Amino acid sequence: MNRKLLLLCFLSLIACKIYAQDAENLSRRVTIKVKHQKIAEVLTQISTSGNFYFSYQGNLFNTDSLINLSVQNTQVRNILDQLFRGKIDYKENGQHIILRSANLHLTIEPDNITTAERLYLISGYVTDTKTGARIKQASVYEKRLLQSTLTNNDGYFKLRFKGDYNEVILTASKEAYRDTTLIFLSNITIKPESYEDTSSAHKSKVSNLVENMGIGRFFVSSKQRFQSLNLSGFLANSPFQASLTPGLSSHGMMSSQVINKASFNILGGYSAGLDGFEMAGLFNMDKTDVGVMQVAGLFNIVGGSVKGLQIAGAVNSVIGNVDALQAGGLVNYVRGNATGLQMAGVMNFVKGYVHGFQAAGLYNNTRKDFQGLQLAGAVNRNSGTLKGVQIAGLFNSTKTLKGVQIGLVNVTDSSSGYSIGLINIVKKNGYHKISLSSNELINTNFSLKTGTKKFYTILMAGRNISATERISALGFGAGHEIQLNEKLAINAEYLSQFISTGKWSESSNLKKLQLNLQFKIANGLSIFGGPSYSIYTTDYPQGSGIKGFKQQVSPSYAHSFNNKTSGWLGWNIGITLF
């Protein structure tokens, strides 16, 4: 029998299936009430309310048409039905709803079919049903067998299948067109019109952000990108895949549409997602969610979220959220939120919030709230509210502090927590004072006090201005101010100072606790005074200082604890500016 004639018998049904997903964005409910507004402006209001984007060609409809619309708590899909009355089709891709003409249909025109024992060979053309034009770069695939190809510039395709199958189901997909499915049977039996595909493949919202990134374009071929774009609504599951590179995979051209249980990539691989274990010599790229363990010698790029363990020798990049232990030799980058443990040799960057522990050799940056411990060798930055501890070798910053900052310089807009450092800048409710004072030991002291009234740190320097009894001091301390009324306040302060009698290499230690009563004379000017108690410890005998410096540091009325330590009651008086 002529196989081409047999083919005509086999072609019993052309079923157009719309893979417009009943997904989140089309199912969102919004409330809109407008009168005599342009339809383009109404679409913008709908997308803003639903937190998504519309994508459409400018000539698809008249964007200047004026409409009236009043809906309350209505699904986006129903609103679009009301606006376009069946003339426009809707398809989801990531955060976009793609509007396209409902009149664009594909058809598969078979050219040849060869059947033999354990073999199918099918070829033909994909055409536009309305114009008859042959469609190039359309995807033709068998979703259950994960076999696929792209049509050439003449719209031609050829596919081979090996194995015993009762039927082969081919689907043609092209961006902006409705999908078309054609069923080839092993006998002359015709499938009923109500036939539904029950394969393990499923439709889902799939983002193509990974392959559109610069590094994705470098490693993913143009054919694979067209395939991924055409099949954005199709995913399948597989227990295993192996690849040399993204273009040389056990799943072939379908690798970007398959979620694997186990994935082994000698150099690198590109898959739809992971629900198990994945390892690569250089890199892993996954379009959707990844779990439970992903390891790469160089980098991991994930278009969805990560849950479990993610390790890369250089970079981990995740477009969704991370609920995992994430370790990158250089950088961890997360566009969503991060929960768990995040460690990087150089930098961690999270656009969302972080709950957990974040550690980097140089720099941490979180755009939203942080709760936990943030540790960096140089700089921590947080643009939200910090509830936890922020420790950096140089600089910490956060918008709202409800925890603790420890660093040389700490900056926050407002604070109900504690900043511990040499300089603490609190912009809205901060405590920023300069004090000039004298005490029983050093007659000229300069102090910079920064933080909040609840807790401020003190950076001080002093010099006893005397021709015969010079003495120098450098110190650091902390204080707390108790406001009694509009004019009076009490300041309790602790200072630890290095005392030099001529040689800083032979400096001694002075610890001082002082209690001052402060009186406000005018805005920006106060006077203070009060008692203090000092403990002085030195390894050098009295009189060992350089000539011209004070030889006897402890006052004559001091009491000794031992031959190195003495203590005494003293006083403190001065003025405060700002």
Stockholm file with secondary structure:
# STOCKHOLM 1.0

chainA/1-578         MNRKLLLLCFLSLIACKIYAQDAENLSRRVTIKVKHQKIAEVLTQISTSGNFYFSYQGNLFNTDSLINLSVQNTQVRNILDQLFRGKIDYKENGQHIILRSANLHLTIEPDNITTAERLYLISGYVTDTKTGARIKQASVYEKRLLQSTLTNNDGYFKLRFKGDYNEVILTASKEAYRDTTLIFLSNITIKPESYEDTSSAHKSKVSNLVENMGIGRFFVSSKQRFQSLNLSGFLANSPFQASLTPGLSSHGMMSSQVINKASFNILGGYSAGLDGFEMAGLFNMDKTDVGVMQVAGLFNIVGGSVKGLQIAGAVNSVIGNVDALQAGGLVNYVRGNATGLQMAGVMNFVKGYVHGFQAAGLYNNTRKDFQGLQLAGAVNRNSGTLKGVQIAGLFNSTKTLKGVQIGLVNVTDSSSGYSIGLINIVKKNGYHKISLSSNELINTNFSLKTGTKKFYTILMAGRNISATERISALGFGAGHEIQLNEKLAINAEYLSQFISTGKWSESSNLKKLQLNLQFKIANGLSIFGGPSYSIYTTDYPQGSGIKGFKQQVSPSYAHSFNNKTSGWLGWNIGITLF
#=GR chainA/1-578 SS CCHHHHHHHHCCCEEEECCCCCCHHHHCEEEEEEEEEEHHHHHHHHHHHHTCEEECCTTSSCTTCEEEEEEEEEEHHHHHHHHHTTSEEEEEETTEEEEEETTCBEEEEEEEEEEETTEEEEEEEEEETTTCCBCTTCEEEETTTTEEEECCTTSEEEEEEESCCSEEEEEEECTTSBEEEEEEESSSCCCCTTCCCCSSCEECCCCCHHHHSHHHHHHSCHHHHHHHHHTTTEEEEEEEEEEEETTEETTGGGGGGEEEEEEEESSEEEESEEEEEEEESSEEEESSCEEEEEEESSEEEESSCEEEEEEESSEEEESSCEEEEEEESSEEEESSCEEEEEEESSEEEESSCEEEEEEESSEEEESSCEEEEEEESSEEEEEEEEEEEEEESSEEEEEEESSEEESSEEEEEEESSEEESSEEEETTTCEEEEEEEEESSCSEEEEEEEECSSSEEEEEEEECCCSSCBCEEEEEEEEEEEECSSSEEEEEEEEEEEEESSCGGGCEEEEEEEEEEEEEEETTEEEEEEEEEEEEECSSCTTCSCTTBCSCCSCTTCEESSSSEEEEEEEEEEEEEC
#=GC SS_cons         CCHHHHHHHHCCCEEEECCCCCCHHHHCEEEEEEEEEEHHHHHHHHHHHHTCEEECCTTSSCTTCEEEEEEEEEEHHHHHHHHHTTSEEEEEETTEEEEEETTCBEEEEEEEEEEETTEEEEEEEEEETTTCCBCTTCEEEETTTTEEEECCTTSEEEEEEESCCSEEEEEEECTTSBEEEEEEESSSCCCCTTCCCCSSCEECCCCCHHHHSHHHHHHSCHHHHHHHHHTTTEEEEEEEEEEEETTEETTGGGGGGEEEEEEEESSEEEESEEEEEEEESSEEEESSCEEEEEEESSEEEESSCEEEEEEESSEEEESSCEEEEEEESSEEEESSCEEEEEEESSEEEESSCEEEEEEESSEEEESSCEEEEEEESSEEEEEEEEEEEEEESSEEEEEEESSEEESSEEEEEEESSEEESSEEEETTTCEEEEEEEEESSCSEEEEEEEECSSSEEEEEEEECCCSSCBCEEEEEEEEEEEECSSSEEEEEEEEEEEEESSCGGGCEEEEEEEEEEEEEEETTEEEEEEEEEEEEECSSCTTCSCTTBCSCCSCTTCEESSSSEEEEEEEEEEEEEC
//
